[in-house]
Amino acid sequence: MPVFDYDPPDRFVAGAVGQPGSRAFFLQARAAGRITTVGLEKFQVAVLADRLDELLDEVLRRSGGRAPVPAMAPAELADKAPLDLPIDEDFRVGTMALAWDPETSQVVIEAQEVTEDDEDDEEGLADDDRPEPAVLRVRLSPGQARAFTKRALEIVAAGRPPCPLCGQPLDAEGHICVRLNGHRPQEIR
C-alpha cells in the first residue's frame, strides 16, 4: 500500500480544473520537492471542509477555549494560488478520515483510494490477494486546517449559480426547473 505522508506539508489545498458544471476536483499536497494529487468529487471536498471545521470547533469547545485552534482562518495562511502543475492524479479518493492528535495539536486527514471490492468479489479473489489501497495522509496545524477549509468552501461555491426558484445549479442554457413543472419561461418577442 503506497502511503503518501506529509507531516507537515509545505502546501495542502483543494482545487478545481475546468468550467463550472464540468469541473474536476483535487486535493494536492506538496513538501520537500514532491507533489501528490488525488482526485475526488465536489461533494467530498464540501464534506471534508465542513467536517474539518466541526472537528476544530469541537476541539476548541472541549478545551474550554484553551486549545491552540483559531476561530477563523489566519489571513497570513490564505492560499489563492492555482494547483501546482502538472496535475497528475495519483489516485481517486474513496473514503476519508479525520482525527485530532492531542499529542501534537494537529489535525490528521487521510484520503484512501477508492476500491473495487464488488469486482474483486465477483472474480473470487481472497481478501489476502487484494492490493492495498493507496493513502494520502496529511498532518496540519489548526491554522493550516482553517485556511484549507476556507479555500475549499470558496472552490465549491465558485460553481454554477443556483436557480432562484429551486436552488439547482443553472447551466449556461438554463435548466428545467421543477418549480415551473419542467417548463421554461417563454421568450418575449
C-alpha positions as CSV (number, residue, x, y, z in Angstrom):
1,M,0.0,0.0,0.0
2,P,1.6,3.3,-1.0
3,V,1.3,5.9,1.7
4,F,1.9,9.5,0.7
5,D,2.7,11.0,4.1
6,Y,3.1,14.8,4.6
7,D,4.0,15.8,8.2
8,P,3.6,18.8,7.7
9,P,3.1,19.7,4.1
10,D,4.5,23.0,2.7
11,R,1.1,23.3,1.0
12,F,-2.2,21.4,1.2
13,V,-5.1,22.7,-0.9
14,A,-8.3,21.8,-2.6
15,G,-8.6,22.9,-6.2
16,A,-10.7,22.6,-9.3
17,V,-9.9,22.5,-13.0
18,G,-12.4,23.2,-15.8
19,Q,-15.6,25.2,-16.4
20,P,-18.4,25.3,-13.8
21,G,-20.6,22.4,-14.4
22,S,-17.8,20.2,-15.7
23,R,-15.0,20.8,-13.2
24,A,-12.7,18.1,-11.8
25,F,-11.8,18.5,-8.1
26,F,-8.4,17.6,-6.5
27,L,-6.6,17.7,-3.2
28,Q,-2.9,18.5,-3.6
29,A,-0.1,18.2,-1.0
30,R,3.4,19.4,-1.5
31,A,6.6,19.1,0.5
32,A,10.3,18.6,0.0
33,G,10.1,18.7,-3.8
34,R,7.3,16.2,-4.2
35,I,3.7,16.6,-5.0
36,T,0.8,14.3,-4.5
37,T,-2.5,15.0,-6.3
38,V,-5.7,13.0,-5.7
39,G,-9.0,13.3,-7.5
40,L,-12.3,13.4,-5.7
41,E,-15.9,14.6,-6.2
42,K,-17.2,18.1,-5.4
43,F,-19.4,16.9,-2.6
44,Q,-16.3,15.2,-1.0
45,V,-14.5,18.5,-0.9
46,A,-17.5,20.2,0.7
47,V,-18.0,17.4,3.3
48,L,-14.3,17.4,4.2
49,A,-14.3,21.2,4.7
50,D,-17.5,21.1,6.8
51,R,-16.3,18.2,9.0
52,L,-12.9,19.7,9.4
53,D,-14.5,23.0,10.7
54,E,-16.7,20.9,13.0
55,L,-13.7,19.0,14.4
56,L,-11.8,22.1,15.1
57,D,-14.9,23.8,16.7
58,E,-15.3,20.7,18.9
59,V,-11.7,20.6,20.0
60,L,-12.0,24.3,20.9
61,R,-15.2,23.7,22.8
62,R,-13.9,20.7,24.8
63,S,-10.8,22.5,25.8
64,G,-12.8,25.5,27.1
65,G,-11.1,27.7,24.6
66,R,-7.6,26.7,25.7
67,A,-6.7,24.6,22.6
68,P,-4.4,26.3,20.0
69,V,-7.2,26.5,17.5
70,P,-8.0,29.8,15.8
71,A,-11.7,30.6,15.4
72,M,-11.2,31.7,11.8
73,A,-8.6,31.1,9.1
74,P,-5.4,33.2,9.7
75,A,-5.1,35.7,6.9
76,E,-1.3,35.0,6.6
77,L,-2.1,31.4,5.7
78,A,-4.5,32.2,2.8
79,D,-3.5,30.4,-0.4
80,K,-5.1,31.8,-3.5
81,A,-2.6,30.2,-6.0
82,P,-3.8,27.7,-8.6
83,L,-2.9,24.0,-8.2
84,D,0.7,23.1,-9.0
85,L,1.3,21.8,-12.5
86,P,1.4,19.2,-13.9
87,I,-1.8,17.9,-12.4
88,D,-1.2,14.2,-12.5
89,E,-3.8,12.3,-10.4
90,D,-2.1,9.7,-8.2
91,F,-5.4,8.1,-7.3
92,R,-9.2,8.7,-6.9
93,V,-10.4,9.1,-3.3
94,G,-13.0,6.7,-2.0
95,T,-13.1,7.2,1.8
96,M,-11.7,9.9,4.0
97,A,-11.0,10.1,7.8
98,L,-10.3,13.0,10.1
99,A,-8.7,12.9,13.6
100,W,-7.3,15.3,16.2
101,D,-3.8,14.3,17.6
102,P,-3.8,15.8,21.1
103,E,0.0,15.0,21.5
104,T,1.0,17.3,18.6
105,S,-2.1,19.5,18.4
106,Q,-2.5,18.6,14.8
107,V,-5.3,17.6,12.5
108,V,-4.8,14.3,10.6
109,I,-6.5,13.9,7.3
110,E,-6.4,10.6,5.5
111,A,-7.8,10.1,2.0
112,Q,-7.9,6.5,0.8
113,E,-8.0,5.3,-2.7
114,V,-11.4,4.0,-4.0
115,T,-11.5,0.2,-4.1
116,E,-13.4,-2.1,-6.4
117,D,-14.5,-4.6,-3.8
118,D,-17.5,-5.6,-5.8
119,E,-15.4,-6.5,-8.8
120,D,-12.9,-8.4,-6.7
121,D,-15.7,-10.4,-5.0
122,E,-17.1,-11.4,-8.5
123,E,-13.6,-12.5,-9.5
124,G,-13.4,-14.7,-6.4
125,L,-10.2,-13.0,-5.0
126,A,-9.5,-13.7,-1.4
127,D,-9.0,-10.8,1.0
128,D,-5.3,-11.5,1.1
129,D,-5.0,-11.3,-2.7
130,R,-6.5,-7.8,-3.0
131,P,-4.0,-5.0,-3.4
132,E,-3.9,-2.5,-0.5
133,P,-5.4,0.9,-1.5
134,A,-3.1,4.0,-1.6
135,V,-3.5,6.6,1.2
136,L,-2.7,10.3,1.3
137,R,-2.0,11.2,5.0
138,V,-1.6,14.9,5.9
139,R,-0.9,16.5,9.3
140,L,-1.9,20.1,9.6
141,S,-1.7,22.7,12.3
142,P,-5.1,24.1,13.3
143,G,-4.4,27.3,11.5
144,Q,-3.5,25.4,8.3
145,A,-6.7,23.4,8.6
146,R,-8.8,26.5,8.9
147,A,-7.1,28.0,5.9
148,F,-7.7,24.8,3.9
149,T,-11.4,24.8,4.9
150,K,-11.9,28.4,3.8
151,R,-10.3,27.8,0.4
152,A,-12.1,24.5,-0.1
153,L,-15.5,26.1,0.6
154,E,-14.7,29.0,-1.8
155,I,-13.8,26.5,-4.5
156,V,-17.0,24.6,-4.1
157,A,-19.1,27.8,-4.1
158,A,-17.4,29.0,-7.3
159,G,-19.5,26.7,-9.4
160,R,-22.7,27.4,-11.4
161,P,-25.1,29.9,-9.8
162,P,-28.2,28.4,-8.2
163,C,-31.7,28.8,-9.7
164,P,-33.6,31.4,-7.7
165,L,-36.7,29.2,-7.7
166,C,-35.5,25.6,-7.0
167,G,-31.8,26.1,-5.9
168,Q,-30.5,23.6,-8.5
169,P,-27.4,24.7,-10.5
170,L,-28.1,26.7,-13.7
171,D,-26.4,25.7,-16.9
172,A,-25.4,28.3,-19.5
173,E,-28.5,27.3,-21.4
174,G,-30.7,27.4,-18.2
175,H,-32.3,24.3,-16.8
176,I,-35.7,22.6,-16.5
177,C,-36.9,23.9,-13.1
178,V,-39.1,21.6,-11.1
179,R,-40.8,24.7,-9.6
180,L,-42.1,25.5,-13.1
181,N,-43.3,21.9,-13.7
182,G,-40.5,21.4,-16.1
183,H,-41.4,24.4,-18.4
184,R,-39.0,27.1,-19.4
185,P,-40.2,30.7,-19.3
186,Q,-41.4,31.8,-22.8
187,E,-39.3,34.2,-24.6
188,I,-40.8,37.7,-25.2
189,R,-40.8,38.6,-28.9
